[in-house]
Amino acid sequence: MDCTIKQLFDTFLPIYRKKEVSELVDNPDSRKCFMRKLREICAKEVMKSTSIVTCTNKPHCMDNIFQNYQNQVWGKKELIIILNRDDIDRYKWEKKAENYKNVYIYQVPQEKSLGYCYNFSIKKANYDYIATFDDDDYYAPNYLTDLMHAFLYTDADIVGKLTYYTYLEEKRLLILRNPFQEYRYLDDKLSFLDGGKKIIKRKVFDHVQFRDISNLEDVYMSQDCMKKGFKIFSTDKYNITYMRNTNKDNHTWKENDDKILSWGCSIIGQTNDYKTSVII
């Protein structure tokens, strides 16, 4: 693993834990073991409350949104769902929400931008850490846990995943986007964390908000935050899969699969079971 990981831990972990973590980092074959041990170490700290926000205009994603929330083992959480389409039956969503703890449903006019919806959701959130989840992606049980733990061993204001798995449904192909960008601070103004792959401290929104647009709002959010001096940290690649459906009309970003494959990715292989490679 990159030596910068050890440097991070030397700086931010309490003295009595440094030896434990250093031994794991020094073993080049221990990535998964390292992550499990790090999770165990960080679990000793007091658990912070986290607001998950999801903005959607896709009625067919309802079950996936609730399932991703339910799957998260992080105990102190809430889910804020913003329905961004006029003909979505809000009552149906509210009835489903009755089966879950701390889920809140809001609806905004469909002409409002995705950036507007995110800003609206943050005003409704009750906690000091805001996690953005996409409506159609897969989030493994420890996704939220591992990102929240990153706030313990870095001084970042935003943590997320610059490197992450992507599943191309039409090709049955699992790939890794932006490889070799794990455990590092974003220091390039061209770097950014994609929409549903980050957690932001609430204090950031006192200075920066999402722009009132529906495309590239995640790019500008990262850039605007760095310009204000906020630190952004990219963690590991695991526990999330960015899903690219066969029907690209289901996506806000409608780029075709071949174009995505041409942009700096590693091919893992063809599979019907993307979860096995992704989950730790």
N, C-alpha and C positions, 0 to 999 in steps of 0.2 A: 504494500500500500504506500501511497505517497507520503514522504517524510513530513510534508506540511501538516498532516493529520496529527503527528506527534507534537509538532510545534504548537498547534492549536490547543491540544490537551495540556501541554506544559504550561501554557499561559492561563487557561481558564478553569481547569479542574482543580479541586482542592488538593493540597499537598499529599494527604494520606491516600489518595486514589491514583496518583500519577504512575506509580510502579506497576499497579495492576493493569492499567490501560497500555502502558509502554510495552509490556511483555506481549500483548496481543498484536500491537501495531508492528512489532519487529518480525512477526511470523508472516511471510508472504503468502502462505497458503491458508490463512485463517480468516478470510473475509466474513463468512457467515458466522463463524464462531465469535469473531470480533464483535459483530453487530449484536448478537444475542447477549454477550457479556456486557457490552456498553449499555444495552437496554436494562440489564439487571442492575448495573451500577447507578444509572440515572433514576431508576425506580425508587431509590432510597430518598429522593427529594420529594418535597410537597407537590402534589399534583395541582396544576393550574387549570382553571376553567376555560373552555374553548368554545367559540361560536363557529359552527359550520354554516356557510351561506352557499346556496345554490340558486342560480337564476335559470329559468327554463321557459321555452315556448313549445315544448314537445310533450304532449299528453302521454305518449307511449313510453316515456322515460320515468313515469311515476314510480313504478316498482323498483327500478334500479336506484333511484334517489334515496328512497326509504331504506333499501337493503344496504347500501353503502354506509349510511348513517348507523344503522343497527349493528353492522359488522364491527365497527370501531370499538376496540377494547378500552380505549381511553374513557374513563368513567365520568368525568365532569365535562359534559358537553350539551349543546343545544343545536337545533337545526332550524335555520331560517330559510324558507323557500319563497322565492319571488316568482310568481306566475306572470310572464310577460307576453300574454296573448289574450285577447278579449273573449274568445269563444271557449276557453278552458273552463270547465265546471269546477269552480273553487270549492263548492260544497262537497264534491266527491273527494277532493284532496283533504279537506278538513275532517271528513269522516274517517279516512285512512289514518290521519294523524292521531286520532283518538287512541290508536293501538300502540302509540309510542310516547316516551317521555320527552318533554321539552321540545316539541316541534310546533313551529308557528308558520302560518300560511298568509301571504300577502299577495295582492294582485295589483299590477300597474298597467296602464294603457299600453297596447302593443307598439304604439309609435315611439315609446320611450326607448332609448338606446341601452345597450348592455352596460355601458359605463354608468349610466344613470341608475340602473337597477342595482349594481354593486354598491353605489353610494347610498342608495335608499336602504339596502339591507344592513349596512354598517350602522345606520342610525337606529335600526330596530334591534341590533345585537346587544346582549346584556353583558358580555364578557370582554376581557382585555386582549384576547388573542383571537384573530379572525382568520379562519381557514376557508379558502375558496375551493369548492368541489364542483366539477363539471357534471352535467346531468347524465351523460352517456358513457362515462369512463368507469374503470374498475378500480376500487380502492380496497386493498387487503386489510385485514384486521389491525395490523400494527402500523399502518400508514401514519395516522395522526400521532400515535405514540412516539415514533421515531423522529418525526419533525419537531414535536414539542420538546423532546429531549435535546435537540440541537441548540435550543436557547440556553441550555445549561453549560455547554462546552464551547460556545462562541459568544461574542458580544454583538451578534447580528440583530437587526431590527426586523428583518424579513428572512425566513428560511424556506427553502423549497427544493425543487429538483430541476436542474439544468439537463442532466442525463436521465433518461427514463425509457421504459419499454413502450413499444407501440405495436398494436396488432392490426394488420391489414386484412380485414375480413374476407374480401374478395379473393385474395391470393393465399389465404390461410397462412400468412407469413408473420412471424414475430421478429421485430427488429429493435435495435437500440439506437435511439436518437441522441445526437450530441455526445458521443462516447468520450470518456476520459475527462469529464468535467465534474467529477465528484469531489466532495470535501474541499471546496475552495470558495473564496469570496469572489463575487463578481466585481471585476475591476476594469472591465471593458464596456464602454458606453453602447457597444453593439450587442452585448449580452443581455438577456432578459429571461424571466421566469414566465412560462406559459400560464394562461388563465387559472386553471384549476389545480395548480401544483405548488401552492405556497400557503404559508401562514404569515400574517402581518400583525405586528403589535398595534393596538388601537391608537397609541400616541402618534403613530405615523400620519394618521388621517387628520390630525390637527394642522398638518402642514401640506399634505399632498392628498388629492382625491383622484379617483378615476376620471379620465376625460369623458366628455359626453359623446361617445362614439361607440359603434358596435363592432368594429374591426380594429385590430392593433391596440386596443385599450390596454392590454397586458404589456405590450412593448413600451408604450409611453409611461405606464405606471412605474415600471422598473427604472427607466431612464430618468423620470422626474424625481424619483426617490433618491437615486444616486447623486443627482445634481444638488439635492438638499443635504447631502452628507450622510444619508442613512445607509447602513451596511446590509448587504444581501449575501446570503450564504447558500451554496448548493450542497445538499447532503448526498446520500447514496442513491442508487438507481432503482432500488427495490420497492415492492409493495404498491405499485400503481401501474396500470396499463392504459395508455391512451388508445382508445378504440376508434378505428377508421372504418366506418360502415361501407358496405357495397354501394348503397345509395348516398352519394355525396350531398344531396339536397338536405340530408339530415344534419349537416354540419354548417356552422357559421363560416368556417374556413373551408372552402370547397375544392381545394387543390387535389389533383388526381394522385394516385398511389405512385406512379412512375416518377413523378416530379419529386415526391417526398423521398423516394429511394435515391435520388440523385444528390440529395443534400446531406452530406456527412452523416451517414448512419452505418451501423454494423448489423449484418444479417445473422440472426440466431438460427433460424430454420423454419421450415413449414411444420405446422402443428394444428391440431384441433384443441389442444390443451395448453393455452398460454399461461395459465395461473401457476402451474408447477414451477416454471422458471422464475417467476416474479416474486413469489411469496417467501418471506423469511419470518 
